[in-house]
């Protein structure tokens, strides 16, 4: 990883926010023009970080215009359980975070392996997906999101068989993502919301 320090086993190696973090567009750069991440300490999240990931997710969704509700909103407990379960199963899920001595976890990025049917160009059937890229607004423009995202991409490359990594970018985050090699796919993704307005299609029973 370019210039950053990585903690292991959830421990920081030394002392030491999609709000889709394009906000790191004004991050410091070294003499080569590359972002200077030499002082950024990234560690892999543990089950104990589930609450922090939910908190950052709420900040991200709120910045995107979603009403997230209060601390007792039902989605928060479900999201906390979802993160905790996946953080305990490390083969196909990873989150990386940056800690702040005053605020705790202030930035994160999440990587998930999605299972699809294998194809000629993807025998494993695994596709990677990046989500929850977010930095606390009090700690923006320090390169934290970039550092977390680079850690996620390194994890995909070194510890999984996923070789095509997807994400949903907001306009604010586009520059960061394209700088790290993301590009629009040949076949754009579409979606439909199943809200009951689509007439059901008759389905034949299974063959005996």
Residue pairs with C-beta under 8 A, 6 or more apart in sequence:
1 37
1 42
1 147
1 150
1 151
1 154
2 34
2 35
2 37
2 150
3 30
3 34
3 35
3 36
3 37
3 38
3 40
4 37
4 38
4 40
4 41
4 42
4 147
4 150
4 151
5 13
5 14
5 40
5 41
5 42
6 13
6 41
6 42
6 43
6 44
6 151
7 13
7 41
7 42
7 43
7 44
8 43
8 44
10 43
10 44
10 45
10 46
10 48
11 43
12 41
12 43
12 99
13 41
14 41
15 101
16 41
16 98
16 99
16 100
16 101
17 23
17 56
17 59
17 60
17 106
17 107
17 108
17 134
17 135
17 136
17 137
17 139
17 140
17 144
17 145
18 60
18 64
18 131
18 132
18 133
18 134
18 168
18 169
18 170
18 172
18 173
19 59
19 60
19 63
19 134
19 135
19 136
19 137
19 140
20 60
20 63
20 64
20 133
20 134
20 169
20 170
20 172
20 173
21 107
21 133
21 134
21 135
21 140
21 144
21 145
21 146
21 173
21 176
22 145
22 170
22 172
22 173
22 174
22 175
22 176
23 135
23 140
23 141
23 145
23 172
24 35
24 135
24 140
24 141
24 142
24 143
24 144
24 145
24 146
24 176
25 141
25 175
25 176
26 141
27 35
27 36
27 37
27 141
27 142
27 143
27 146
28 35
28 36
28 143
29 35
29 36
30 36
30 38
35 143
35 146
36 143
37 143
37 146
37 147
37 150
40 98
40 142
40 143
40 144
40 147
41 98
41 99
42 96
42 97
42 98
42 147
42 148
42 151
43 96
43 97
43 98
43 99
44 94
44 95
44 96
44 97
44 151
44 155
45 52
45 53
45 87
45 94
45 95
45 96
45 97
45 105
45 108
46 87
47 84
47 87
47 88
49 83
49 87
49 95
49 97
49 105
50 80
50 81
50 83
50 84
50 87
51 80
52 97
52 104
52 105
52 108
53 79
53 83
53 95
53 97
53 105
53 108
53 110
53 132
54 76
54 79
54 80
54 83
55 105
56 105
56 107
56 108
56 132
56 134
56 135
56 136
57 79
57 132
57 134
58 68
58 76
59 134
59 136
59 137
60 132
60 133
60 134
61 68
62 68
64 170
68 75
69 75
69 76
83 95
86 93
86 112
87 93
87 95
91 113
91 160
92 112
92 113
92 126
92 160
93 110
93 111
93 112
93 113
94 110
94 111
94 152
94 155
94 159
95 108
95 109
95 110
95 111
95 132
95 152
96 108
96 109
96 147
96 148
96 151
96 152
96 155
97 105
97 107
97 108
97 148
98 105
98 106
98 107
98 108
98 144
98 147
98 148
99 105
99 106
100 106
100 136
100 139
103 136
103 138
103 139
106 135
106 136
106 138
106 139
106 144
107 134
107 135
107 136
107 139
107 144
107 145
107 147
107 148
108 132
108 133
108 134
108 148
109 130
109 131
109 132
109 133
109 145
109 148
109 149
109 151
109 152
110 130
110 131
110 132
110 133
110 152
111 128
111 129
111 130
111 152
111 153
111 155
111 156
111 165
112 128
112 129
112 131
113 126
113 127
113 128
113 129
113 156
113 160
113 162
114 126
114 127
114 128
114 129
115 125
115 126
116 122
116 125
116 126
116 127
117 125
118 124
118 125
119 125
122 163
122 164
124 161
124 162
126 160
126 161
126 162
127 162
127 164
127 165
127 166
128 156
128 160
128 162
128 163
128 164
128 165
128 166
129 165
129 166
129 167
130 149
130 152
130 153
130 165
130 166
130 167
131 167
131 168
133 145
133 148
133 149
133 167
133 173
134 145
135 142
135 144
135 145
145 176
146 176
146 180
149 176
149 177
149 180
150 180
153 165
153 180
156 162
156 163
156 165
165 182
166 185
166 189
167 177
167 182
169 177
169 182
192 198
